[in-house]
Amino acid sequence: MLELGRRLGRRRASAAAVKRAANDRTMALVAADPELRAALFRLVDVAPACRGNEELRAHLAAYLEGIEDPGPLASFGSRAIDSRALGRASGGVAATMVRQMAKRFIVGETIVDAARPIERIWRDGATVTVDLLGEATVTEEEGRAYARRCDEALVELSRHAAGWADRPAVEADSIGPIPRVNLSVKVTALTPLVRAAAPERGRADAVGRLRELMRRAAGLGAHLHVDMESMDSREMILDLVLDLLAEPEFAAGPSLGLVLQAYLRDSEEMLERILARAAAAERSVPLTIRLVKGAYWDHETIEAAQHGWAPPVWTDKADSDRCFERLTRRLLDSYPLVRTAIASHNLRSVAYAAAYAEQIGLGPADFEIQVLRGLGDDLQEAVVEAGLRCRVYCPVGDMVSGMAYLVRRLLENTSNASFLASRASGSDLDALLGRP
Ligand SMILES: Cc1cc2nc3c(=O)[nH]c(=O)nc-3n(C[C@H](O)[C@H](O)[C@H](O)COP(=O)(O)OP(=O)(O)OC[C@H]3O[C@@H](n4cnc5c(N)ncnc54)[C@H](O)[C@@H]3O)c2cc1C
């Protein structure tokens, strides 16, 4: 396991990898300065609403001036904005920075723009799942529009994918074919009515739209993956998907996936529930389960504290890591009832899964590793080099709709507990590969 982890973690030498490493070091420096970090997040938040570079510069200057005890980076930034020539340029620089950051994480503004980068990923030996970014769905019309966009994306992606070269390594496992087209969808974008207190309203509103998407995916031979969000919607999403899967019409397809979050204390019980339902459904296409740690840790802890509840998430990062490994074993042991996707940028978590799969006799195609575009690019190359299937989660959307996504990714990437932040700040790889 250690050897595989080291191999996956070897620094890449390409120009793009060097640029990414420099970018990551800058983010690590920013992360070390909480006030500067907050100022930049505010800038990213406000950027879409700015009418020009001058407005953006003024915001940046105000945020930096607002820092009470500026560190060296923040002081340098303030001085640069104050100097006349640099001041004029700084709005443009900030705009370019925000755009560059967004470009790193978002594969294109539309499916048509995204088609080329997606095909490049395919040519490089990996495959993708596409996520259509959108602002929070607050009206019925927005829910319908998102469903329409998903439907169009399935059709458009299928058209493009038909022209891709054959890649047997990523197109089948020992159960059978794996769809080329894979779309990740969010139930909270399908309906504005998701409320923890009244789950049946959200469900009633989303069920028809999700069923139509499943029909479309089945017709096209595509895979639909339902993302998991915060606890407010978890039970509703789980029941909705498992109930739909049990409908006789879907016994032979489409290929469908769910997400399991290891940071939840009850995730192991949740997995047993899912496995029992998957076994009872007797479908000919297995359910895919994407194992993640969970992206809403701050939200869950704050929400629980506000209500005086015990947090539903582990509060020690090592507990999430250990739970992730227990779930990894249980999932891989459950093949071929379910297909497993290990979604993580943590080399220990990924190497652990690959080593365990090998130990129990699974082939390299019998599970996959998933990474996020922009955060997992080095790992993507290493996973492909190691002969494993890698799927890249590719957000598609404009800069405005990408901002919430971008802020979430940056927050994760720079949080002290994060594997990527530890790595960017120079922590010893062998220590990071150790038992959690
Ligand atoms: C392809 C892909 C798809 C994804 N889809 C989803 C999705 O549908 N839903 C979703 O929720 N997330 C999703 N994620 C995000 C994922 O949940 C993680 O937030 C992210 O990948 C970071 O985890 P890691 O294993 O890469 O890194 P690591 O650095 O090993 O882990 C970071 C994670 O540890 C957990 N953590 C941090 N601090 C603590 C603490 N004090 N106590 C306990 N736990 C802590 C958090 O979950 C945090 O995100 C996805 C990630 C990928 C790569």
The ligand as an SDF file (V2000), in Angstrom:
LIG
                    3D

 53 58  0  0  0  0  0  0  0  0999 V2000
  -15.3130   12.9760   -7.7270 C   0  0  0  0  0  0  0  0  0  0  0  0
  -15.8170   13.5390   -6.4340 C   0  0  0  0  0  0  0  0  0  0  0  0
  -17.1740   13.6580   -6.2360 C   0  0  0  0  0  0  0  0  0  0  0  0
  -17.6560   14.1720   -5.0150 C   0  0  0  0  0  0  0  0  0  0  0  0
  -19.0260   14.2060   -4.7970 N   0  0  0  0  0  0  0  0  0  0  0  0
  -19.4700   14.5920   -3.5770 C   0  0  0  0  0  0  0  0  0  0  0  0
  -20.8610   14.5050   -3.2550 C   0  0  0  0  0  0  0  0  0  0  0  0
  -21.7140   14.1100   -4.0610 O   0  0  0  0  0  0  0  0  0  0  0  0
  -21.2490   14.8990   -2.0080 N   0  0  0  0  0  0  0  0  0  0  0  0
  -20.3370   15.3260   -1.0560 C   0  0  0  0  0  0  0  0  0  0  0  0
  -20.7440   15.6240    0.0720 O   0  0  0  0  0  0  0  0  0  0  0  0
  -19.0340   15.4230   -1.3510 N   0  0  0  0  0  0  0  0  0  0  0  0
  -18.5730   15.0780   -2.5730 C   0  0  0  0  0  0  0  0  0  0  0  0
  -17.2310   15.1630   -2.8520 N   0  0  0  0  0  0  0  0  0  0  0  0
  -16.3080   15.9010   -1.9330 C   0  0  0  0  0  0  0  0  0  0  0  0
  -15.7670   15.0060   -0.8620 C   0  0  0  0  0  0  0  0  0  0  0  0
  -16.8270   14.7100    0.0180 O   0  0  0  0  0  0  0  0  0  0  0  0
  -14.6440   15.6470   -0.0230 C   0  0  0  0  0  0  0  0  0  0  0  0
  -15.1040   16.8500    0.5210 O   0  0  0  0  0  0  0  0  0  0  0  0
  -13.4030   15.9670   -0.7570 C   0  0  0  0  0  0  0  0  0  0  0  0
  -13.1140   15.0130   -1.7250 O   0  0  0  0  0  0  0  0  0  0  0  0
  -12.2330   16.0260    0.2440 C   0  0  0  0  0  0  0  0  0  0  0  0
  -11.9850   14.7340    0.7770 O   0  0  0  0  0  0  0  0  0  0  0  0
  -10.6220   13.9480    0.4400 P   0  0  0  0  0  0  0  0  0  0  0  0
  -10.7640   12.5350    0.8060 O   0  0  0  0  0  0  0  0  0  0  0  0
  -10.2850   14.2450   -0.9620 O   0  0  0  0  0  0  0  0  0  0  0  0
   -9.5430   14.7200    1.3060 O   0  0  0  0  0  0  0  0  0  0  0  0
   -9.1390   14.6370    2.8360 P   0  0  0  0  0  0  0  0  0  0  0  0
   -8.2720   15.8240    3.0270 O   0  0  0  0  0  0  0  0  0  0  0  0
   -8.6270   13.3310    3.2280 O   0  0  0  0  0  0  0  0  0  0  0  0
  -10.4840   14.8220    3.6360 O   0  0  0  0  0  0  0  0  0  0  0  0
  -11.1130   16.0590    3.8290 C   0  0  0  0  0  0  0  0  0  0  0  0
  -12.4790   15.7370    4.3620 C   0  0  0  0  0  0  0  0  0  0  0  0
  -12.3950   15.2270    5.7110 O   0  0  0  0  0  0  0  0  0  0  0  0
  -13.5570   15.5890    6.4190 C   0  0  0  0  0  0  0  0  0  0  0  0
  -13.1490   16.3910    7.5910 N   0  0  0  0  0  0  0  0  0  0  0  0
  -12.4700   17.5620    7.5930 C   0  0  0  0  0  0  0  0  0  0  0  0
  -12.2760   18.0140    8.8540 N   0  0  0  0  0  0  0  0  0  0  0  0
  -12.8550   17.0890    9.6750 C   0  0  0  0  0  0  0  0  0  0  0  0
  -12.9870   16.9680   11.0980 C   0  0  0  0  0  0  0  0  0  0  0  0
  -12.4950   17.8950   11.9310 N   0  0  0  0  0  0  0  0  0  0  0  0
  -13.6280   15.8820   11.5840 N   0  0  0  0  0  0  0  0  0  0  0  0
  -14.1190   14.9280   10.7760 C   0  0  0  0  0  0  0  0  0  0  0  0
  -14.0260   14.9880    9.4290 N   0  0  0  0  0  0  0  0  0  0  0  0
  -13.4010   16.0560    8.8810 C   0  0  0  0  0  0  0  0  0  0  0  0
  -14.4270   16.4070    5.4730 C   0  0  0  0  0  0  0  0  0  0  0  0
  -15.3380   15.5500    4.8780 O   0  0  0  0  0  0  0  0  0  0  0  0
  -13.4160   16.9210    4.4530 C   0  0  0  0  0  0  0  0  0  0  0  0
  -14.0050   17.2180    3.2070 O   0  0  0  0  0  0  0  0  0  0  0  0
  -16.7440   14.6180   -4.0320 C   0  0  0  0  0  0  0  0  0  0  0  0
  -15.3660   14.4900   -4.2460 C   0  0  0  0  0  0  0  0  0  0  0  0
  -14.8890   13.9520   -5.4240 C   0  0  0  0  0  0  0  0  0  0  0  0
  -13.4080   13.7880   -5.5920 C   0  0  0  0  0  0  0  0  0  0  0  0
  1  2  1  0
  2  3  1  0
  2 52  2  0
  3  4  2  0
  4  5  1  0
  4 50  1  0
  5  6  2  0
  6  7  1  0
  6 13  1  0
  7  8  2  0
  7  9  1  0
  9 10  1  0
 10 11  2  0
 10 12  1  0
 12 13  2  0
 13 14  1  0
 14 15  1  0
 14 50  1  0
 15 16  1  0
 16 17  1  0
 16 18  1  0
 18 19  1  0
 18 20  1  0
 20 21  1  0
 20 22  1  0
 22 23  1  0
 23 24  1  0
 24 25  2  0
 24 26  1  0
 24 27  1  0
 27 28  1  0
 28 29  2  0
 28 30  1  0
 28 31  1  0
 31 32  1  0
 32 33  1  0
 33 34  1  0
 33 48  1  0
 34 35  1  0
 35 36  1  0
 35 46  1  0
 36 37  1  0
 36 45  1  0
 37 38  2  0
 38 39  1  0
 39 40  1  0
 39 45  2  0
 40 41  1  0
 40 42  2  0
 42 43  1  0
 43 44  2  0
 44 45  1  0
 46 47  1  0
 46 48  1  0
 48 49  1  0
 50 51  2  0
 51 52  1  0
 52 53  1  0
M  END
$$$$
